[in-house]
Amino acid sequence: MPTAHTDQGIVRIRSAQNVPQTMEKLEQLFRAHGLTIFARIDFSGDAAREGLTMRPEQMLIFGNPKSGTPLMQQAPTVGLDLPLKALVWEDDQGATWVGYNTPDYITQRHGLPSAMSANLAGAIPLLQQTSE
């Protein structure tokens, strides 16, 4: 089992690789499993372009419209949390972490039936592979 922590609907998994390598691994896994990559945001790169410094931190925005659309049809506000996001960052000890919202958090937040969490759970095993 990966080193993971869950707090307030956020799962944090320690990655075995650095931020860029973890992001590449996630992109490859997601594409190989038919997920769409909507965007990749390099927060630390954007900060550096503005003359600011921060530890490496990037976000991958991804999903599958077949899974997400039924949730948004039920509760349009779920679009605030979809597409799904994986945040990858380096902590002050040099460890890399992957964070994401739990499916239950998203469905509860928007008052959706708990069974709809299954629509969001498909990426979890892929996210967990970053600990390998």
C-alpha atoms as one frame of an Amber mdcrd trajectory, in Angstrom:
protein
   0.000   0.000   0.000   1.375   3.422  -0.879   2.258   5.947   1.777  -1.050
   7.816   1.798  -2.908  10.227   4.023  -6.529  11.360   3.738  -7.781  14.570
   5.310 -10.912  16.588   4.552 -11.557  14.705   1.323  -7.996  15.055   0.041
  -5.807  12.001  -0.489  -2.033  12.516  -0.443   0.186   9.766  -1.819   3.964
   9.894  -1.642   5.431   9.490  -5.103   8.549   7.474  -5.812   9.721  10.037
  -8.400  10.205  13.795  -8.667   7.464  16.169  -9.814   8.173  16.144 -13.592
   8.626  12.360 -13.655   5.437  11.838 -11.654   3.500  14.102 -14.018   4.826
  12.219 -17.047   3.899   8.882 -15.471   0.370  10.108 -14.720  -0.105  11.450
 -18.243   1.034   8.152 -19.740  -1.181   6.092 -17.425  -4.224   8.264 -18.019
  -3.840   8.262 -21.804  -3.235   4.496 -21.847  -6.539   4.037 -20.006  -8.566
   6.326 -22.271  -8.734   9.376 -20.032  -8.562  12.828 -21.563  -5.841  15.233
 -20.444  -7.438  18.672 -20.521  -4.536  20.713 -19.154  -1.210  20.613 -17.367
  -0.440  23.616 -15.173   3.093  24.315 -13.962   2.561  26.548 -10.929   6.248
  26.753 -10.058   7.163  27.462 -13.675   4.587  30.243 -13.832   5.945  31.667
 -10.568   9.513  31.579 -11.928   8.433  33.505 -15.042   7.223  36.240 -12.683
  10.480  36.256 -10.715   9.029  34.294  -7.790  10.349  31.094  -6.294   8.489
  28.066  -5.041   9.144  24.351  -4.820   8.060  22.314  -7.864   4.275  22.065
  -8.131   2.138  21.074 -11.099  -1.475  20.126 -11.712  -2.932  17.710 -14.215
  -6.585  18.218 -15.185  -8.099  15.061 -16.610 -11.251  13.053 -16.953 -13.718
  11.139 -19.029 -16.870  12.919 -20.220 -18.770   9.605 -20.156 -18.178   9.429
 -16.413 -18.424  13.094 -15.480 -21.360  14.221 -17.584 -23.998  12.211 -15.664
 -22.843  13.896 -12.449 -23.097  17.372 -13.984 -26.520  16.519 -15.401 -27.640
  15.636 -11.870 -25.984  18.662 -10.192 -24.479  21.343 -12.446 -22.320  22.632
  -9.566 -20.200  19.484  -9.757 -18.536  21.281 -12.673 -16.621  23.182  -9.989
 -14.796  19.922  -9.210 -14.747  18.379 -12.678 -12.731  17.623 -14.643 -10.732
  15.806 -12.006  -7.404  17.174 -10.848  -4.172  15.672  -9.602  -1.809  18.030
  -7.829   1.862  17.019  -7.684   4.260  18.923  -5.447   7.574  18.739  -3.647
   7.478  19.303   0.103  10.094  21.070   2.206  11.857  17.727   2.808  12.250
  17.089  -0.942   9.559  14.389  -1.079   7.082  14.394  -3.949   3.358  14.028
  -3.265   0.272  13.453  -5.391  -3.002  14.859  -4.092  -6.559  14.481  -5.293
 -10.127  14.816  -4.030 -11.880  11.628  -3.006 -14.924  10.640  -5.068 -17.027
  10.593  -1.882 -16.004  14.167  -1.077 -17.103  15.359  -4.515 -20.441  13.540
  -4.492 -21.241  14.593  -0.910 -20.234  18.182  -1.598 -22.769  18.402  -4.418
 -25.518  16.306  -2.816 -25.234  13.463  -5.316 -26.243   9.878  -4.565 -23.273
   8.013  -3.060 -23.463   5.417  -5.851 -22.301   8.116  -8.287 -18.869   8.068
  -6.598 -18.123   5.046  -8.774 -18.091   7.353 -11.815 -15.059   9.102 -10.326
 -13.191   6.142  -8.856 -11.605   4.754 -12.032  -8.525   6.968 -11.834  -7.661
   6.052  -8.238  -5.685   2.878  -9.049  -3.746   4.881 -11.635  -2.982   7.639
  -9.136  -1.815   5.032  -6.632   0.720   3.731  -9.135   2.800   6.863  -8.584
   4.057   5.312  -5.350   5.770   2.512  -7.282
